[in-house]
Amino acid sequence: MISFQPGPSQVYPQLNTYFQDAFNDGILSINHRSDRFMEIMKQTVALLHQQLNIPEDYQIYFVSSATEAWEIIAQSLTHLKSSHIYNGDFGEKWADYTSQIVNNVCRMEMDLDEDYRDSMNSNSCLETSIICLTHNETSNGTQMPVQRKNHSQNHQTLIAVDATSSMAGVELEWLEADVWFASVQKCFGLPAGMALMVCSPNALKQANKIKDYKYYNSLLRIHENAEKFQTHCTPNVLNIYLLYRLLADLSTIEKISEATKTRAKAWYNFFEENGYELLVKNHDLRSETVIAVRDSPENIVALKNKALTKGFEIGNGYGNWKYDTFRIANFPAINDKQISDLKVVLKEILPQQKKQ
Ligand SMILES: *Cc1c(COP(=O)(O)O)cnc(C)c1O
């Protein structure tokens, strides 16, 4: 079965070998304060900088999920007010979780085809300690450009970006934000149970001002451990090892990103040519990694069933769009043959729009 679900998603086929090696080499039992672990963590961090083009002075931390990153940001990097710009379920959930921790949460909710950059003038939400953006809204297949200059002129304001379904699939403009994070069960093509946080020197400065040490996962505690190539609690050693092996095998993000963009264009053309209705109408906001397609609920059920008989799992709709959309993950772990085989199935069932 090949999964086109945008998370948990299809893993890289190379993992089969890495799992065996992890077992045979005793990785599954190593102590997370041992030299052996620290060496793996050190190499993994170096490979992440190298393969994903992460600036040298940005720190990389291992945490357990994107949801945990939402909380860490609210606890350790937010002073009094947190502002959230979003148009879908994940961005909204982030604001909801934050409002349990931070009293003043300001929400700028955008329409599906609305570019937030057109609404950035004199919005009181922008006078804030941190602006939270979802780079790739997995629930509806929109992608937001991240640009620092469009935000508050206040240099103190941090920008935090949820890039869960785009990091490792497309190139990111690291310098345009202070905190980036992603869990690994999407574009990284790894099993669930781990996430990365990437933090700028300014983010760390802010953490040092706030000095939050109240929680096991307070950012400064995570940072102090990371300086020794250790973690604040026993980490997902297996996933760190798999990531290390994968990064050593994969091409650099420039190449992966180029392929993702080419495939995304081909997917959008394919759906338009075959009479499907794309959920996102504004071309500038269409995601390159998660493609959302509208259809009647009956058609979607028929499509999913047909695809299953051929060994493909199509992504479900999510949240507000649960029943009248399906989603296709355009993640790098999926190969060209699998894509062309799924397109054959998609051509066999006439979309609702074409039937009318
Ligand atoms: C999947 C997803 C999450 C949640 O990830 P977890 O690892 O389950 O915490 C958060 N944000 C976005 C954009 C996602 O796609």
The ligand as an ORCA input file, in Angstrom:
! r2SCAN-3c Opt
* xyz 0 1
  C       0.473     17.473     11.225
  C       0.563     18.890     11.598
  C       0.676     19.298     12.943
  C       0.613     18.343     14.093
  O       1.757     17.558     14.153
  P       1.991     16.608     15.428
  O       3.296     15.975     15.138
  O       0.852     15.644     15.441
  O       1.995     17.449     16.623
  C       0.813     20.644     13.203
  N       0.839     21.552     12.219
  C       0.737     21.203     10.921
  C       0.777     22.253      9.877
  C       0.601     19.861     10.576
  O       0.511     19.516      9.285
*
